[in-house]
Amino acid sequence: MNRKKLYFITQAAMIAAIYVVLTVFINTFNLASGTIQIRISEALTVLPFFTPAAVPGLFIGCLLSNLITGAMLPDVVFGSLATLVGALGSYALRKHSFLVTLPPVIANMAIIPFVLRYAYGIKFVVHGLDVSIPFQALTVGIGEVVTCCILGTILIKALTPYRYILFQNGEEDAAASGVRSKQ
């Protein structure tokens, strides 16, 4: 296996591991799922700004987190897909540091309210009208704005000076050591 692939797999695995640790931690405060959620691990959805390895890393991290925290099967599937869609969107917008924070917010606002309503049966009725989906889109969206837009932007600012150290692709290391990697 060449260095570039090894770096990619290692970065993806580390991002997945950090996502799981942060989710399990915040789950101890009952904030990793439900109508009101501040899943701090979602701040990592800005990492596609730095490396494409973040896309599979975030998906696998979310999938494992959902399994570990006891999410229902639809949440494991669709919650993980929401994170994947958000990560792909973030990667597509990687040239724009603030816009990179928006795809995870939008993906989770569009998908997670249906999971909460139909998988978990969380229902909100106002004057006889079921407002579950819009209400949960609002609450999930607020949590995602806090984690992705606010914490994610702070993360981008903090990591940018170190981007070439933390997010090498194997070529820089190989060039420094005089080893040529196979393409």
TIBAMI-352883 format. One record per atom (N, C-alpha, C, O): atom name; residue in one letter; z, x, y; residue number from 1. Coordinates in pm, whole numbers, plus 50000, padded with zeros to 5 digits. Atoms other than C-alpha are relative to their C-alpha. Layout:
("CA","A",(Z,X,Y),NUM),
...
//
This chain:
("N","M",(50000,50085,49883),1),
("CA","M",(50000,50000,50000),1),
("C","M",(50000,50090,50124),1),
("O","M",(50078,50185,50132),1),
("N","N",(50005,49914,49882),2),
("CA","N",(49907,50145,50337),2),
("C","N",(50114,49966,50097),2),
("O","N",(50179,49863,50084),2),
("N","R",(49888,50013,49906),3),
("CA","R",(50154,50187,50622),3),
("C","R",(49992,49873,50084),3),
("O","R",(50094,49810,50111),3),
("N","K",(50017,50118,49914),4),
("CA","K",(50010,49906,50831),4),
("C","K",(50049,49874,49929),4),
("O","K",(50121,49792,49987),4),
("N","K",(49955,50115,50077),5),
("CA","K",(50067,49649,50557),5),
("C","K",(50151,50004,49976),5),
("O","K",(50218,49901,49982),5),
("N","L",(49856,49984,50023),6),
("CA","L",(50412,49788,50484),6),
("C","L",(50080,49964,50125),6),
("O","L",(50183,49897,50115),6),
("N","Y",(49934,50037,49875),7),
("CA","Y",(50512,49759,50850),7),
("C","Y",(49996,49849,50020),7),
("O","Y",(50097,49788,50058),7),
("N","F",(50016,50145,49983),8),
("CA","F",(50379,49402,50862),8),
("C","F",(50100,49925,49911),8),
("O","F",(50171,49837,49958),8),
("N","I",(49909,50066,50094),9),
("CA","I",(50574,49296,50552),9),
("C","I",(50146,50024,50038),9),
("O","I",(50228,49932,50031),9),
("N","T",(49863,49967,49961),10),
("CA","T",(50888,49474,50669),10),
("C","T",(50043,49923,50125),10),
("O","T",(50153,49870,50131),10),
("N","Q",(49969,50075,49878),11),
("CA","Q",(50873,49318,51015),11),
("C","Q",(50020,49851,49969),11),
("O","Q",(50115,49790,50018),11),
("N","A",(49990,50142,50036),12),
("CA","A",(50814,48970,50869),12),
("C","A",(50132,49973,49927),12),
("O","A",(50200,49875,49955),12),
("N","A",(49875,50017,50076),13),
("CA","A",(51105,49013,50627),13),
("C","A",(50123,50011,50089),13),
("O","A",(50218,49934,50074),13),
("N","M",(49885,49984,49910),14),
("CA","M",(51342,49134,50898),14),
("C","M",(50014,49880,50093),14),
("O","M",(50125,49835,50120),14),
("N","I",(49997,50118,49912),15),
("CA","I",(51248,48847,51129),15),
("C","I",(50052,49880,49922),15),
("O","I",(50133,49803,49973),15),
("N","A",(49951,50109,50084),16),
("CA","A",(51302,48600,50843),16),
("C","A",(50150,50012,49977),16),
("O","A",(50222,49913,49986),16),
("N","A",(49857,49978,50025),17),
("CA","A",(51642,48754,50766),17),
("C","A",(50083,49969,50124),17),
("O","A",(50188,49905,50113),17),
("N","I",(49925,50027,49877),18),
("CA","I",(51755,48741,51129),18),
("C","I",(50001,49850,50029),18),
("O","I",(50103,49796,50072),18),
("N","Y",(50007,50146,49980),19),
("CA","Y",(51637,48378,51155),19),
("C","Y",(50103,49930,49911),19),
("O","Y",(50176,49842,49957),19),
("N","V",(49906,50062,50094),20),
("CA","V",(51841,48286,50846),20),
("C","V",(50144,50024,50046),20),
("O","V",(50225,49931,50049),20),
("N","V",(49863,49968,49959),21),
("CA","V",(52155,48465,50968),21),
("C","V",(50040,49918,50124),21),
("O","V",(50149,49862,50129),21),
("N","L",(49969,50076,49879),22),
("CA","L",(52138,48301,51312),22),
("C","L",(50015,49850,49971),22),
("O","L",(50102,49784,50027),22),
("N","T",(49992,50142,50034),23),
("CA","T",(52076,47957,51161),23),
("C","T",(50128,49968,49924),23),
("O","T",(50195,49870,49954),23),
("N","V",(49877,50022,50078),24),
("CA","V",(52360,47984,50910),24),
("C","V",(50121,50010,50092),24),
("O","V",(50216,49932,50079),24),
("N","F",(49890,49986,49903),25),
("CA","F",(52589,48103,51191),25),
("C","F",(50015,49875,50084),25),
("O","F",(50124,49819,50093),25),
("N","I",(49992,50116,49910),26),
("CA","I",(52505,47816,51427),26),
("C","I",(50027,49872,49922),26),
("O","I",(50079,49775,49978),26),
("N","N",(49973,50116,50086),27),
("CA","N",(52524,47571,51136),27),
("C","N",(50150,49980,49981),27),
("O","N",(50194,49868,49956),27),
("N","T",(49854,50015,50012),28),
("CA","T",(52899,47643,51116),28),
("C","T",(50057,49915,50113),28),
("O","T",(50168,49862,50102),28),
("N","F",(49960,50084,49887),29),
("CA","F",(52919,47460,51451),29),
("C","F",(49924,49867,50000),29),
("O","F",(49927,49794,50099),29),
("N","N",(50080,50122,50015),30),
("CA","N",(52694,47174,51325),30),
("C","N",(49892,49986,50107),30),
("O","N",(49864,49876,50153),30),
("N","L",(50105,50004,49899),31),
("CA","L",(52421,47267,51573),31),
("C","L",(49863,50041,49946),31),
("O","L",(49768,50050,50023),31),
("N","A",(50128,49956,50057),32),
("CA","A",(52144,47376,51332),32),
("C","A",(49906,49885,49967),32),
("O","A",(49787,49906,49949),32),
("N","S",(50085,50114,50033),33),
("CA","S",(52018,47026,51259),33),
("C","S",(50063,49874,50058),33),
("O","S",(50174,49876,50111),33),
("N","G",(49951,50127,49949),34),
("CA","G",(52056,46664,51356),34),
("C","G",(49934,49964,50132),34),
("O","G",(49846,50034,50180),34),
("N","T",(50058,50048,49876),35),
("CA","T",(51977,46468,51669),35),
("C","T",(50022,50099,50114),35),
("O","T",(49932,50123,50194),35),
("N","I",(49971,49898,49899),36),
("CA","I",(52146,46725,51891),36),
("C","I",(50007,50133,49927),36),
("O","I",(50097,50156,49847),36),
("N","Q",(50003,49870,50068),37),
("CA","Q",(52052,47074,51779),37),
("C","Q",(49966,50110,50099),37),
("O","Q",(49872,50099,50178),37),
("N","I",(50025,49879,49923),38),
("CA","I",(52070,47409,51947),38),
("C","I",(49991,50112,49897),38),
("O","I",(50083,50193,49882),38),
("N","R",(50020,49900,50105),39),
("CA","R",(51929,47625,51669),39),
("C","R",(49957,50129,50067),39),
("O","R",(49839,50150,50095),39),
("N","I",(50027,49878,49923),40),
("CA","I",(51957,47963,51840),40),
("C","I",(49894,50089,49935),40),
("O","I",(49830,50169,50003),40),
("N","S",(50103,49922,50069),41),
("CA","S",(51730,48115,51577),41),
("C","S",(49860,49964,50051),41),
("O","S",(49767,50044,50036),41),
("N","E",(50130,50040,49945),42),
("CA","E",(51445,47921,51742),42),
("C","E",(49959,50087,50118),42),
("O","E",(49842,50088,50155),42),
("N","A",(50036,49904,49894),43),
("CA","A",(51462,48177,52026),43),
("C","A",(49904,50105,49946),43),
("O","A",(49824,50162,50020),43),
("N","L",(50087,49900,50063),44),
("CA","L",(51288,48408,51779),44),
("C","L",(49854,49956,49995),44),
("O","L",(49766,50037,49967),44),
("N","T",(50139,50047,50005),45),
("CA","T",(50976,48189,51797),45),
("C","T",(49915,50061,50110),45),
("O","T",(49794,50036,50115),45),
("N","V",(50079,49925,49902),46),
("CA","V",(50871,48405,52093),46),
("C","V",(49951,50133,49944),46),
("O","V",(49868,50199,50007),46),
("N","L",(50037,49870,50056),47),
("CA","L",(50833,48708,51865),47),
("C","L",(49851,50017,49969),47),
("O","L",(49804,50131,49966),47),
("N","P",(50145,49979,50012),48),
("CA","P",(50461,48639,51800),48),
("C","P",(49938,50061,50125),48),
("O","P",(49826,50111,50120),48),
("N","F",(50042,49930,49878),49),
("CA","F",(50428,48765,52159),49),
("C","F",(49987,50150,49973),49),
("O","F",(49903,50217,50033),49),
("N","F",(49996,49856,50029),50),
("CA","F",(50502,49110,52013),50),
("C","F",(49925,50039,49873),50),
("O","F",(49865,50146,49868),50),
("N","T",(50057,49962,50129),51),
("CA","T",(50374,49102,51654),51),
("C","T",(49954,49877,49921),51),
("O","T",(50022,49775,49919),51),
("N","P",(50045,50111,50084),52),
("CA","P",(50167,48877,51427),52),
("C","P",(50088,49983,49875),52),
("O","P",(50087,49877,49813),52),
("N","A",(49910,50009,50115),53),
("CA","A",(50421,48953,51151),53),
("C","A",(50108,49895,50022),53),
("O","A",(50170,49848,49926),53),
("N","A",(49898,50101,49971),54),
("CA","A",(50654,48711,51328),54),
("C","A",(49960,49862,49946),54),
("O","A",(50047,49782,49913),54),
("N","V",(50045,50133,50044),55),
("CA","V",(50441,48413,51220),55),
("C","V",(50049,49971,49857),55),
("O","V",(50119,49872,49838),55),
("N","P",(49945,50029,50133),56),
("CA","P",(50511,48436,50844),56),
("C","P",(50151,50021,49993),56),
("O","P",(50220,49952,49918),56),
("N","G",(49856,49976,50000),57),
("CA","G",(50859,48575,50916),57),
("C","G",(50077,49878,50047),57),
("O","G",(50179,49842,49987),57),
("N","L",(49933,50120,49949),58),
("CA","L",(50956,48269,51120),58),
("C","L",(49989,49884,49901),58),
("O","L",(50085,49811,49880),58),
("N","F",(50019,50109,50096),59),
("CA","F",(50808,48028,50865),59),
("C","F",(50093,50018,49879),59),
("O","F",(50162,49924,49839),59),
("N","I",(49916,49974,50117),60),
("CA","I",(50988,48191,50572),60),
("C","I",(50148,49990,50038),60),
("O","I",(50228,49936,49962),60),
("N","G",(49862,50010,49953),61),
("CA","G",(51310,48223,50774),61),
("C","G",(50045,49856,50016),61),
("O","G",(50156,49821,49977),61),
("N","C",(49966,50141,49983),62),
("CA","C",(51304,47855,50864),62),
("C","C",(50009,49930,49865),62),
("O","C",(50101,49852,49841),62),
("N","L",(50000,50060,50134),63),
("CA","L",(51219,47752,50508),63),
("C","L",(50129,50035,49926),63),
("O","L",(50195,49946,49871),63),
("N","L",(49877,49957,50068),64),
("CA","L",(51506,47957,50366),64),
("C","L",(50124,49940,50067),64),
("O","L",(50218,49898,49999),64),
("N","S",(49887,50057,49927),65),
("CA","S",(51744,47837,50638),65),
("C","S",(50021,49854,49965),65),
("O","S",(50133,49809,49943),65),
("N","N",(49991,50142,50033),66),
("CA","N",(51663,47475,50566),66),
("C","N",(50051,49979,49858),66),
("O","N",(50127,49886,49832),66),
("N","L",(49950,50010,50137),67),
("CA","L",(51722,47530,50195),67),
("C","L",(50148,50035,49992),67),
("O","L",(50226,49966,49926),67),
("N","I",(49861,49953,50004),68),
("CA","I",(52048,47720,50250),68),
("C","I",(50096,49901,50064),68),
("O","I",(50207,49881,50015),68),
("N","T",(49911,50092,49928),69),
("CA","T",(52190,47467,50496),69),
("C","T",(50000,49859,49941),69),
("O","T",(50065,49770,49994),69),
("N","G",(49996,50128,50070),70),
("CA","G",(52120,47178,50259),70),
("C","G",(49915,49890,50061),70),
("O","G",(49946,49772,50047),70),
("N","A",(50090,50100,49942),71),
("CA","A",(51838,47006,50446),71),
("C","A",(49932,49920,49889),71),
("O","A",(49913,49969,49777),71),
("N","M",(50074,50084,50095),72),
("CA","M",(51660,46720,50273),72),
("C","M",(49858,50054,49986),72),
("O","M",(49808,50123,50075),72),
("N","L",(50133,49946,50029),73),
("CA","L",(51321,46797,50117),73),
("C","L",(49898,49976,50113),73),
("O","L",(49826,50069,50149),73),
("N","P",(50096,50016,49889),74),
("CA","P",(51115,46636,50400),74),
("C","P",(50030,50092,50118),74),
("O","P",(49939,50138,50187),74),
("N","D",(49962,49909,49892),75),
("CA","D",(51311,46847,50649),75),
("C","D",(49962,50143,49965),75),
("O","D",(49915,50217,50050),75),
("N","V",(50039,49865,50043),76),
("CA","V",(51254,47163,50445),76),
("C","V",(49850,50017,50022),76),
("O","V",(49806,50119,50076),76),
("N","V",(50145,49990,49990),77),
("CA","V",(50880,47092,50436),77),
("C","V",(49953,49988,50145),77),
("O","V",(49889,50079,50198),77),
("N","F",(50055,50026,49866),78),
("CA","F",(50811,46942,50779),78),
("C","F",(50069,50080,50110),78),
("O","F",(50006,50115,50209),78),
("N","G",(49931,49915,49903),79),
("CA","G",(51078,47136,50969),79),
("C","G",(49943,50141,49998),79),
("O","G",(49924,50203,50102),79),
("N","S",(50060,49866,50013),80),
("CA","S",(50935,47461,50834),80),
("C","S",(49858,50001,50054),80),
("O","S",(49815,50098,50116),80),
("N","L",(50136,50010,49946),81),
("CA","L",(50583,47344,50918),81),
("C","L",(50001,49993,50152),81),
("O","L",(49913,50048,50218),81),
("N","A",(49989,50005,49853),82),
("CA","A",(50695,47264,51275),82),
("C","A",(50019,50141,50055),82),
("O","A",(49960,50177,50156),82),
("N","T",(49978,49863,49956),83),
("CA","T",(50819,47621,51308),83),
("C","T",(49872,50083,49983),83),
("O","T",(49840,50165,50068),83),
("N","L",(50126,49928,50022),84),
("CA","L",(50494,47754,51159),84),
("C","L",(49897,49965,50108),84),
("O","L",(49832,50054,50163),84),
("N","V",(50094,50044,49896),85),
("CA","V",(50282,47547,51399),85),
("C","V",(50040,50060,50135),85),
("O","V",(49954,50109,50210),85),
("N","G",(49952,49941,49875),86),
("CA","G",(50499,47662,51690),86),
("C","G",(49974,50150,50006),86),
("O","G",(49933,50201,50111),86),
("N","A",(50023,49854,50003),87),
("CA","A",(50472,48028,51583),87),
("C","A",(49851,50032,50014),87),
("O","A",(49815,50127,50084),87),
("N","L",(50145,49979,49985),88),
("CA","L",(50094,48003,51548),88),
("C","L",(49956,49976,50144),88),
("O","L",(49874,50050,50199),88),
("N","G",(50030,50028,49860),89),
("CA","G",(50076,47847,51894),89),
("C","G",(50049,50112,50091),89),
("O","G",(49980,50151,50185),89),
("N","S",(49946,49889,49921),90),
("CA","S",(50297,48121,52035),90),
("C","S",(49911,50124,49986),90),
("O","S",(49885,50194,50083),90),
("N","Y",(50089,49885,50020),91),
("CA","Y",(50072,48384,51879),91),
("C","Y",(49870,49981,50077),91),
("O","Y",(49817,50076,50135),91),
("N","A",(50125,50028,49928),92),
("CA","A",(49764,48215,52029),92),
("C","A",(50016,50021,50151),92),
("O","A",(49921,50056,50220),92),
("N","L",(49974,49986,49856),93),
("CA","L",(49928,48228,52375),93),
("C","L",(50071,50131,50034),93),
("O","L",(50132,50141,50141),93),
("N","R",(49923,49876,49985),94),
("CA","R",(50068,48582,52338),94),
("C","R",(49967,50079,50127),94),
("O","R",(50044,50168,50164),94),
("N","K",(50036,49929,49877),95),
("CA","K",(49891,48702,52653),95),
("C","K",(50080,49947,50120),95),
("O","K",(50076,50005,50228),95),
("N","H",(49927,50067,49891),96),
("CA","H",(50115,48472,52862),96),
("C","H",(50147,49986,49962),96),
("O","H",(50183,49899,49883),96),
("N","S",(49861,49992,50046),97),
("CA","S",(50485,48551,52833),97),
("C","S",(50078,49869,50013),97),
("O","S",(50162,49842,49927),97),
("N","F",(49924,50125,49994),98),
("CA","F",(50615,48214,52954),98),
("C","F",(49936,49891,49914),98),
("O","F",(50007,49816,49847),98),
("N","L",(50066,50103,50080),99),
("CA","L",(50353,47994,52787),99),
("C","L",(50028,50014,49851),99),
("O","L",(50025,49916,49777),99),
("N","V",(49971,49974,50141),100),
("CA","V",(50439,48157,52453),100),
("C","V",(50124,49922,49954),100),
("O","V",(50141,49899,49835),100),
("N","T",(49879,50074,50036),101),
("CA","T",(50769,47964,52465),101),
("C","T",(49974,49852,49976),101),
("O","T",(50059,49784,49917),101),
("N","L",(50023,50144,50005),102),
("CA","L",(50608,47620,52479),102),
("C","L",(49955,49943,49865),102),
("O","L",(50001,49834,49830),102),
("N","P",(50044,50060,50127),103),
("CA","P",(50433,47568,52139),103),
("C","P",(50114,49961,49905),103),
("O","P",(50106,49855,49843),103),
("N","P",(49891,50045,50088),104),
("CA","P",(50762,47565,51940),104),
("C","P",(50071,49875,50052),104),
("O","P",(50113,49789,49974),104),
("N","V",(49938,50119,49940),105),
("CA","V",(50907,47310,52183),105),
("C","V",(49917,49877,49967),105),
("O","V",(49969,49776,49920),105),
("N","I",(50092,50113,50022),106),
("CA","I",(50603,47084,52153),106),
("C","I",(49993,49963,49852),106),
("O","I",(50000,49846,49817),106),
("N","A",(50010,50026,50145),107),
("CA","A",(50573,47121,51773),107),
("C","A",(50125,49931,49948),107),
("O","A",(50116,49836,49871),107),
("N","N",(49876,50061,50047),108),
("CA","N",(50939,47038,51716),108),
("C","N",(50021,49861,50059),108),
("O","N",(50072,49772,49990),108),
("N","M",(49988,50134,49940),109),
("CA","M",(50934,46745,51961),109),
("C","M",(49908,49899,49932),109),
("O","M",(49940,49781,49924),109),
("N","A",(50096,50090,50064),110),
("CA","A",(50632,46602,51780),110),
("C","A",(50034,49970,49855),110),
("O","A",(50001,49861,49806),110),
("N","I",(49979,50014,50145),111),
("CA","I",(50751,46650,51420),111),
("C","I",(50142,49961,49963),111),
("O","I",(50162,49870,49883),111),
("N","I",(49861,50016,50043),112),
("CA","I",(51130,46662,51395),112),
("C","I",(50057,49860,50021),112),
("O","I",(50134,49815,49937),112),
("N","P",(49947,50137,49987),113),
("CA","P",(51206,46312,51536),113),
("C","P",(49963,49910,49882),113),
("O","P",(50042,49824,49842),113),
("N","F",(50040,50080,50116),114),
("CA","F",(51011,46160,51246),114),
("C","F",(50082,50040,49877),114),
("O","F",(50117,49954,49795),114),
("N","V",(49915,49954,50110),115),
("CA","V",(51207,46375,51000),115),
("C","V",(50139,49940,50014),115),
("O","V",(50195,49889,49917),115),
("N","L",(49866,50055,49977),116),
("CA","L",(51535,46265,51157),116),
("C","L",(50005,49850,49973),116),
("O","L",(50100,49800,49914),116),
("N","R",(50003,50146,50016),117),
("CA","R",(51434,45900,51157),117),
("C","R",(49978,49959,49855),117),
("O","R",(50051,49874,49803),117),
("N","Y",(50039,50050,50132),118),
("CA","Y",(51274,45867,50815),118),
("C","Y",(50063,50076,49883),118),
("O","Y",(50083,50017,49778),118),
("N","A",(49935,49926,50109),119),
("CA","A",(51433,46143,50604),119),
("C","A",(50150,49979,50002),119),
("O","A",(50214,49963,49897),119),
("N","Y",(49854,50010,49989),120),
("CA","Y",(51786,46112,50738),120),
("C","Y",(50046,49860,50041),120),
("O","Y",(50165,49829,50037),120),
("N","G",(49965,50137,49963),121),
("CA","G",(51773,45750,50855),121),
("C","G",(50077,49989,50131),121),
("O","G",(50147,49890,50153),121),
("N","I",(49932,50005,49871),122),
("CA","I",(51907,45833,51202),122),
("C","I",(49922,49906,50091),122),
("O","I",(49806,49930,50123),122),
("N","K",(50068,50107,49927),123),
("CA","K",(51828,45525,51405),123),
("C","K",(50074,49970,50130),123),
("O","K",(50197,49965,50133),123),
("N","F",(49944,50040,49871),124),
("CA","F",(51883,45435,51770),124),
("C","F",(49931,49872,50044),124),
("O","F",(49809,49869,50062),124),
("N","V",(50053,50130,49959),125),
("CA","V",(51840,45073,51873),125),
("C","V",(50062,49962,50134),125),
("O","V",(50184,49964,50150),125),
("N","V",(49954,50043,49869),126),
("CA","V",(51863,44958,52233),126),
("C","V",(49941,49861,50027),126),
("O","V",(49820,49844,50030),126),
("N","H",(50040,50139,49975),127),
("CA","H",(51852,44582,52303),127),
("C","H",(49901,49951,49894),127),
("O","H",(49802,49885,49925),127),
("N","G",(50083,50045,50111),128),
("CA","G",(51698,44522,51961),128),
("C","G",(49873,50080,49979),128),
("O","G",(49795,50049,49889),128),
("N","L",(50121,49920,50010),129),
("CA","L",(51426,44784,52010),129),
("C","L",(50033,50138,49943),129),
("O","L",(50122,50207,49994),129),
("N","D",(49978,49868,50062),130),
("CA","D",(51411,45092,51785),130),
("C","D",(49938,50108,50090),130),
("O","D",(49816,50118,50100),130),
("N","V",(50045,49892,49912),131),
("CA","V",(51389,45387,52025),131),
("C","V",(50031,50137,49939),131),
("O","V",(50042,50237,50009),131),
("N","S",(49962,49878,50070),132),
("CA","S",(51470,45648,51763),132),
("C","S",(49907,50117,50029),132),
("O","S",(49953,50226,50065),132),
("N","I",(50096,49890,49986),133),
("CA","I",(51151,45855,51790),133),
("C","I",(50002,50057,50142),133),
("O","I",(50016,50179,50158),133),
("N","P",(49998,49940,49866),134),
("CA","P",(51140,45889,52171),134),
("C","P",(50135,50062,50037),134),
("O","P",(50140,50166,50102),134),
("N","F",(49869,49944,49969),135),
("CA","F",(51516,45943,52196),135),
("C","F",(50020,50133,49931),135),
("O","F",(50068,50228,49993),135),
("N","Q",(49983,49874,50073),136),
("CA","Q",(51515,46211,51927),136),
("C","Q",(49902,50107,50047),136),
("O","Q",(49933,50226,50043),136),
("N","A",(50093,49903,49941),137),
("CA","A",(51205,46373,52079),137),
("C","A",(50064,50062,50125),137),
("O","A",(50051,50182,50149),137),
("N","L",(49932,49952,49880),138),
("CA","L",(51405,46401,52400),138),
("C","L",(50114,50096,49965),138),
("O","L",(50124,50204,50023),138),
("N","T",(49885,49916,50034),139),
("CA","T",(51718,46543,52236),139),
("C","T",(49957,50129,49931),139),
("O","T",(50011,50236,49960),139),
("N","V",(50052,49879,50065),140),
("CA","V",(51528,46784,52011),140),
("C","V",(49931,50088,50104),140),
("O","V",(49947,50210,50103),140),
("N","G",(50070,49925,49895),141),
("CA","G",(51314,46884,52309),141),
("C","G",(50095,50075,50090),141),
("O","G",(50068,50189,50128),141),
("N","I",(49901,49933,49916),142),
("CA","I",(51620,46964,52520),142),
("C","I",(50055,50124,49928),142),
("O","I",(50066,50231,49987),142),
("N","G",(49951,49886,50078),143),
("CA","G",(51758,47186,52243),143),
("C","G",(49897,50111,49989),143),
("O","G",(49931,50229,49996),143),
("N","E",(50107,49901,50011),144),
("CA","E",(51422,47358,52203),144),
("C","E",(49974,50070,50134),144),
("O","E",(49945,50189,50137),144),
("N","V",(50016,49937,49868),145),
("CA","V",(51390,47418,52578),145),
("C","V",(50110,50104,50021),145),
("O","V",(50083,50215,50068),145),
("N","V",(49889,49904,49987),146),
("CA","V",(51734,47582,52576),146),
("C","V",(49974,50123,49915),146),
("O","V",(49987,50236,49964),146),
("N","T",(50015,49886,50089),147),
("CA","T",(51657,47800,52275),147),
("C","T",(49870,50076,50020),147),
("O","T",(49871,50199,50028),147),
("N","C",(50130,49932,49991),148),
("CA","C",(51286,47874,52313),148),
("C","C",(49968,50047,50142),148),
("O","C",(49935,50163,50164),148),
("N","C",(50041,49965,49863),149),
("CA","C",(51224,47864,52687),149),
("C","C",(50103,50088,50069),149),
("O","C",(50066,50188,50132),149),
("N","I",(49899,49922,49928),150),
("CA","I",(51555,47996,52818),150),
("C","I",(50039,50125,49920),150),
("O","I",(50020,50237,49968),150),
("N","L",(49961,49883,50081),151),
("CA","L",(51687,48219,52536),151),
("C","L",(49878,50084,49961),151),
("O","L",(49885,50207,49959),151),
("N","G",(50122,49928,50038),152),
("CA","G",(51332,48308,52429),152),
("C","G",(49946,50087,50112),152),
("O","G",(49902,50199,50088),152),
("N","T",(50044,49921,49885),153),
("CA","T",(51238,48423,52778),153),
("C","T",(50091,50120,50022),153),
("O","T",(50044,50230,50052),153),
("N","I",(49905,49888,49989),154),
("CA","I",(51554,48634,52795),154),
("C","I",(49969,50104,49892),154),
("O","I",(49973,50224,49918),154),
("N","L",(50033,49909,50110),155),
("CA","L",(51459,48781,52455),155),
("C","L",(49873,50080,50030),155),
("O","L",(49868,50200,50004),155),
("N","I",(50123,49929,49963),156),
("CA","I",(51108,48866,52576),156),
("C","I",(50030,50109,50103),156),
("O","I",(49984,50222,50089),156),
("N","K",(49965,49902,49895),157),
("CA","K",(51248,49037,52886),157),
("C","K",(50080,50118,49943),157),
("O","K",(50058,50233,49981),157),
("N","A",(49917,49895,50057),158),
("CA","A",(51502,49230,52679),158),
("C","A",(49921,50092,49906),158),
("O","A",(49947,50212,49901),158),
("N","L",(50075,49922,50100),159),
("CA","L",(51253,49345,52412),159),
("C","L",(49877,50070,50056),159),
("O","L",(49830,50168,49997),159),
("N","T",(50124,49943,49947),160),
("CA","T",(50952,49424,52632),160),
("C","T",(50007,50151,50022),160),
("O","T",(49911,50220,49985),160),
("N","P",(49997,49853,49983),161),
("CA","P",(51068,49777,52727),161),
("C","P",(49996,50077,49868),161),
("O","P",(49962,50195,49866),161),
("N","Y",(49992,49934,50131),162),
("CA","Y",(51108,49854,52355),162),
("C","Y",(49890,49954,49904),162),
("O","Y",(49895,49986,49785),162),
("N","R",(50101,50063,50087),163),
("CA","R",(50801,49672,52222),163),
("C","R",(49925,50102,49914),163),
("O","R",(49895,50073,49798),163),
("N","Y",(50077,49902,50078),164),
("CA","Y",(50619,49989,52112),164),
("C","Y",(50086,50078,49902),164),
("O","Y",(50034,50144,49813),164),
("N","I",(49908,49938,50096),165),
("CA","I",(50926,50120,51935),165),
("C","I",(50031,49901,49887),165),
("O","I",(50025,49936,49769),165),
("N","L",(49957,50101,50098),166),
("CA","L",(51032,49796,51761),166),
("C","L",(49886,49939,49922),166),
("O","L",(49902,49903,49806),166),
("N","F",(50108,50076,50062),167),
("CA","F",(50694,49646,51685),167),
("C","F",(49877,50085,49974),167),
("O","F",(49765,50043,50001),167),
("N","Q",(50111,49914,50040),168),
("CA","Q",(50482,49937,51566),168),
("C","Q",(49925,49933,49886),168),
("O","Q",(49979,49847,49817),168),
("N","N",(50076,50056,50111),169),
("CA","N",(50207,49853,51324),169),
("C","N",(49973,50103,49891),169),
("O","N",(49896,50077,49798),169),
("N","G",(50019,49898,50103),170),
("CA","G",(50223,50173,51122),170),
("C","G",(49904,50108,50042),170),
("O","G",(49912,50220,49993),170),
("N","E",(50098,49901,49956),171),
("CA","E",(49937,50348,51297),171),
("C","E",(50065,50108,50086),171),
("O","E",(50036,50227,50069),171),
("N","E",(49935,49904,49912),172),
("CA","E",(50155,50510,51564),172),
("C","E",(50084,50098,49919),172),
("O","E",(50081,50218,49944),172),
("N","D",(49914,49916,50083),173),
("CA","D",(50401,50640,51303),173),
("C","D",(49916,50096,49917),173),
("O","D",(49951,50213,49902),173),
("N","A",(50086,49915,50081),174),
("CA","A",(50121,50770,51085),174),
("C","A",(49936,50109,50084),174),
("O","A",(49924,50223,50040),174),
("N","A",(50062,49902,49912),175),
("CA","A",(49953,50943,51379),175),
("C","A",(50102,50108,50040),175),
("O","A",(50068,50226,50047),175),
("N","A",(49896,49905,49961),176),
("CA","A",(50283,51104,51483),176),
("C","A",(50034,50097,49888),176),
("O","A",(50068,50213,49913),176),
("N","S",(49964,49914,50113),177),
("CA","S",(50344,51239,51134),177),
("C","S",(49880,50077,49945),177),
("O","S",(49894,50157,49852),177),
("N","G",(50120,49931,50046),178),
("CA","G",(49986,51359,51089),178),
("C","G",(49941,49939,49874),178),
("O","G",(49850,49996,49814),178),
("N","V",(50050,50068,50118),179),
("CA","V",(49928,51114,50804),179),
("C","V",(49899,49894,50044),179),
("O","V",(49924,49820,50139),179),
("N","R",(50100,50099,49966),180),
("CA","R",(49618,50902,50814),180),
("C","R",(50010,49884,49901),180),
("O","R",(50006,49905,49780),180),
("N","S",(49988,50116,50089),181),
("CA","S",(49653,50549,50679),181),
("C","S",(49864,49947,49963),181),
("O","S",(49767,49964,50038),181),
("N","K",(50125,50059,50047),182),
("CA","K",(49383,50372,50479),182),
("C","K",(49978,49869,50071),182),
("O","K",(50073,49792,50089),182),
("N","Q",(50031,50126,49930),183),
("CA","Q",(49210,50087,50661),183),
("C","Q",(49965,49896,49901),183),
("O","Q",(49936,49782,49939),183),
//
